Amino acid sequence: MKKNPAGGVTFCHLWVYRKVLLKRHDLFNKILKTGICRDVHVPAEPEPGLHNFAEPAFRFYGNSNSLPLMINPMAGIYIHIPFCHTKCNYCNFFSVVSSKFIAPVYKAILEEIAITHEYLNGRQVQSVYFGGGTPSLLPPAYVRNILDAIARYHSLDHTSEITLEANPDDLTPENLKAWIDGGINRISLGIQSFEPADLAYLDRRHDRASALKSLNLLAHAPLNSWTVDLIFNIPGQSTEMLEKNLQICIEAGVPHISCYALTVEEKTLLHQQIRKKNKPSPQEDAFREHFSLVIRKLTEHGYLHYETSNFALPGHTAVHNSGYWFQQPYLGLGPSAHSYNGVSRRWNPAGIQKYLAGISAQKPWEEEELLTPEIRFNEFIMTRIRTNRGIALDETEKMAGPEQRIALLERASRWLASGHLRLECNHLILTLEGMYLSDLISTSLFVETA
């Protein structure tokens, strides 16, 4: 599912970053049309000639095949487990409601680890993320064996963050112990809401009782960290219901919380249900009130709002997700998984049989594209602007020269004047008002692509 925290095309788990950035050409063309401006005032573009400024030709300084976007030589590994008990009505990720291919896909992932072991070029792996789908459907022995295989081919140690997504109905004391014994040190729990009406709307399998039980289990588990996903702007969800969801997590001591606004994607069951008037659609007028409540409530209780949709207590920011926002390389394993090494991106087929055939042919990826300097720059803008650090102008100059630093500030001028951006210590940072228009603002800062 693509869940939208601040208008336009924004992102759920960072798996969506990989998917959206791959479809970047469509995104750049459509994002201005899909940006959800609601009642926020959008400043007009400056009149031609107002600043007597000519846009410079874009070029990377130095070797364009270098990796100027990397803050360190670390990397991540993402494993897509595309199996579910049932398909949630809002989900648009590749997944199948069947267990018969779990064993073949597991064996194929082990092979893929060996086939692709040179992709990260020996970088230290600082994070591994089991996403899906529902990774908690994997037998714990499979999880352990996958991690053992990764450790044989990559530099992985006890300091690496190793996350597994789980649903409350799969989280038992026995499973949790087996996952931890096998190397998992962080759990991402897909609760979405504790309210029965919300869970019914989203077609979730778990109930309030199992969600609360899961919180208690994780709060007492020997994990390095854990996180909870919540969804807001669900039809019928009042601010009181949302605040109760947040309060439950705060009182349980959840160290990291991801909050996403519900977005209805085409070709999902929810889209069909709304089109047939079987379910109401999300209301835009509740969005700002809900998002403002999330920010206020969590920051008041000591959570750092370090990315548009993510909040963490001190020491619990997500290592894996942060790697995406700061353009660190990652290797994707499993059906539909995407990989990125700083200069190119490739992706595996979104189909079980195609994926298995690719493994048999010793070439699991379906397509690969080289990233032009302009595309890499725009991805830098798109991801960095969502963080509390914002866009570092010094880094912009290092990447593309002083002319592009000046050009970026020129493009940002109307947003600075309107209060949607602020300039702090040579970083362009979104204000609260700017967060409502994050995608609209980021695309206005892009350079032209061929």
Sequence and secondary structure as in RCSB ss.txt:
>XXXX:A:sequence
MKKNPAGGVTFCHLWVYRKVLLKRHDLFNKILKTGICRDVHVPAEPEPGLHNFAEPAFRFYGNSNSLPLMINPMA
GIYIHIPFCHTKCNYCNFFSVVSSKFIAPVYKAILEEIAITHEYLNGRQVQSVYFGGGTPSLLPPAYVRNILDAI
ARYHSLDHTSEITLEANPDDLTPENLKAWIDGGINRISLGIQSFEPADLAYLDRRHDRASALKSLNLLAHAPLNS
WTVDLIFNIPGQSTEMLEKNLQICIEAGVPHISCYALTVEEKTLLHQQIRKKNKPSPQEDAFREHFSLVIRKLTE
HGYLHYETSNFALPGHTAVHNSGYWFQQPYLGLGPSAHSYNGVSRRWNPAGIQKYLAGISAQKPWEEEELLTPEI
RFNEFIMTRIRTNRGIALDETEKMAGPEQRIALLERASRWLASGHLRLECNHLILTLEGMYLSDLISTSLFVETA
>XXXX:A:secstr
    SSSSS  SSTHHHHHHHHTHHHHHHHHHHH   TT        TTSS         SS TTS TT SSS E
EEEEEE B SS  TT  S  BS STTHHHHHHHHHHHHHHTTTTTTT BEEEEEEEES GGGS HHHHHHHHHHH
HHHSB  TTSEEEEEE GGG  HHHHHHHHHHT  EEEEEEE S HHHHHHTT S  HHHHHHHHHHHHTS  SE
EEEEEEE  TT  HHHHHHHHHHHHHTT SEEEEEE    TTSHHHHHHHTTSS    GGGHHHHHHHHHHHHHH
TT EEEETTEEE TT   HHHHHHHTT  EEEESTT EEE SSEEEE  SSHHHHHHHHHTT   SEEEE  HHH
HHHHHHHHHTTBTT EEHHHHHHHH HHHHHHHHHHHHHHHHHTSEEEETTEEEE HHHHTTHHHHHHHT     
